[in-house]
Amino acid sequence: MNILTIASKDNIKKAIEYLHTCNYKDYSFEKVAQIASFSPYHFIRVFKAEVGSTPYEYFIKIKIEAIKEKLADKNLSVSEAFSACGVEYSGHFAAVFRKATGMSPSQYRKSLWGK
């Protein structure tokens, strides 16, 4: 028996919509679970079954994609690109970016511009 019901899928959709709109500093696992109408630990299990990753992993993917889009803007510095996505340009998140993309934010930007 599948653990996902139609109502569960709708609740996961609500959580995904929230993850796409919440600011990095506002991320709260408990808040996302509440939006999905699940207890926190049940939420992880259901979310991962539906999406294939944990809510936090999914949220980080959203942020990485947003940063990649902002890095394509030549008018923004790397720090400004991160800030525009609600992320502080720090050693930690630069390392997260590198792990996700295989290159530093500066290297990624250079790869876009062919320099």
C-alpha positions in Angstrom: 0.0 0.0 0.0 1.3 3.4 -0.9 1.7 5.8 2.0 0.6 8.7 -0.2 -3.1 9.5 -0.5 -4.5 12.2 -2.7 -4.8 14.5 0.3 -1.1 13.8 1.2 -0.1 14.7 -2.3 -2.0 18.0 -2.1 -0.3 18.8 1.2 3.1 18.0 -0.2 2.3 20.4 -3.1 1.5 23.1 -0.6 4.8 22.5 1.1 6.7 22.6 -2.2 5.0 25.9 -3.1 6.0 27.3 0.3 9.6 26.1 -0.2 9.7 28.0 -3.5 8.7 31.2 -1.8 10.2 31.2 1.6 13.4 33.2 2.3 16.5 31.2 3.3 16.6 32.7 6.7 13.0 31.8 7.3 13.4 28.1 6.5 11.9 26.1 9.3 11.4 22.4 9.0 8.6 22.5 11.6 6.9 25.3 9.6 7.0 23.4 6.4 5.6 20.3 8.1 2.8 22.4 9.6 1.9 23.8 6.2 1.7 20.2 4.9 -0.5 19.2 7.9 1.9 16.5 9.0 3.9 15.8 12.2 7.6 16.7 11.4 8.9 13.1 11.2 5.9 11.8 9.2 6.4 14.8 6.9 10.0 13.8 6.1 8.9 10.3 5.2 6.0 11.4 3.0 7.9 14.2 1.4 10.8 11.9 0.5 8.5 9.3 -0.9 6.8 11.8 -3.1 9.7 14.1 -4.1 12.8 11.8 -3.8 14.7 14.1 -1.4 14.2 15.5 2.1 12.5 18.9 2.4 15.8 20.6 3.3 17.7 19.0 0.3 14.9 20.1 -2.0 15.0 23.6 -0.5 18.8 23.8 -1.1 18.3 22.7 -4.7 15.8 25.6 -5.1 18.3 28.1 -3.7 21.2 26.7 -5.8 19.0 27.1 -9.0 18.1 30.7 -8.0 21.7 31.6 -7.3 22.7 30.1 -10.7 20.2 32.4 -12.4 21.4 35.4 -10.5 25.1 34.6 -11.3 24.2 35.0 -15.0 23.4 38.7 -14.4 26.7 40.5 -15.1 25.4 43.5 -13.1 25.5 41.6 -9.8 28.6 40.6 -7.9 28.8 37.1 -6.6 27.9 38.4 -3.2 24.9 40.3 -4.5 23.7 37.3 -6.5 23.7 35.3 -3.3 22.0 38.1 -1.3 19.3 38.5 -4.0 18.4 34.9 -3.2 18.2 35.4 0.5 21.5 33.7 1.1 24.5 35.1 2.8 27.6 34.6 0.7 29.7 32.7 3.2 32.2 30.0 3.1 29.6 27.5 4.1 27.1 28.2 1.3 29.8 28.7 -1.2 30.9 25.1 -0.3 27.3 23.9 -0.7 27.2 25.6 -4.1 30.5 23.9 -5.1 29.2 20.5 -4.0 26.0 20.9 -5.9 27.5 22.3 -9.1 31.1 21.0 -9.1 32.5 24.5 -9.2 32.8 27.6 -7.1 30.3 30.5 -7.7 33.1 32.4 -9.5 34.0 29.4 -11.7 30.3 28.8 -12.5 29.9 32.5 -13.5 33.1 32.3 -15.7 31.7 29.1 -17.4 28.6 31.0 -18.4 30.5 33.9 -19.9 33.1 31.7 -21.6 36.0 33.4 -19.8 
